[in-house]
């Protein structure tokens, strides 16, 4: 599996966003309709939190609607502007092949979705009525597109979303009493609250030759397992120079999500974060062999650089 920069992972367009389109979510009044003929004509089978199957009638519904199938039982539903972790399966309903165009169940795990104006209102309404563990169904027709895009949308087809809500994360940083990591030459300040930790890696000390993983704040959640998708905030700097090469906090404080322990990220992350309790802050010192190797990455990371990360593990799904 090819190792990819965390920045690249964070910047990858979500399949969910691609399926929703590029509009601002402002559409005609019909896009706010609740349950109606469109969703009632569809039959969804399969348990929540497993890949569903959908049976389609021949006639395509071209009016948007939604229906909560299972309301869920845990926590509070996600509201406009908040983040939600969800699995989803998307179909193009054309009355012919009704092709499935993507499913997170085939992509390795749930995705983090921000319920901003990019997400059609009809989907935001479904999320607003569905708690953790719940499932809702939505038909997203062209009446959910902005007016200027409706003329360009193909006639006689709509998109169908089956969405399983996995979690509604609240914290922007982990909380708890911090201890000294004890890595000579590296300083980490933990200001508390939702503030980002302050990592200082400018030092004349020699970098460790092996991976070092120190838990600075120990969380009380379950231990991260290989194959799970984890939700994190992080900052990364070069050992010695103190150059910052990446930070989720610097990109507006929006956490990112990716699968751990399966080669989707650099080896130092896979080895250093599996087994860590959710709610922990971890300081990682990663030698080049467990980072990006001799080739380095981009303009800032050379093949000889040791990488230092402060990572907040906010969730594992």
Buried (B, 14 or more C-beta within 10 A) or exposed (E): EEBBBBBEBBEEEBBBBEBBBEBEBEBBEBBBBEEBEBBEBBEBEBEBBEBBEBEBEEEBBBBBBBBBBBBBEEBEBBEBEBBBBBBBBBBBBBBEEBEBEBBBBEEBBBBBBBBBBBBBBBBBBBBBBBBBBBBBBBBBBBBBBBEEBBEEBEEEBBBBBBBBBBBBBEBBBBEBEBEEBEBEBBEBEBEEEEEBBEBEBBBEEEBBEEBBBBBBBBBEBEBBEEEBBBBBBBBBBBBBBEBBBBBBBEEEBEBBBBBBBBEBBBBBBBBBBBEBBBBBBBBBBBBBBBBBEEEBBEEBBBEEBBBBBBBBBBBBB
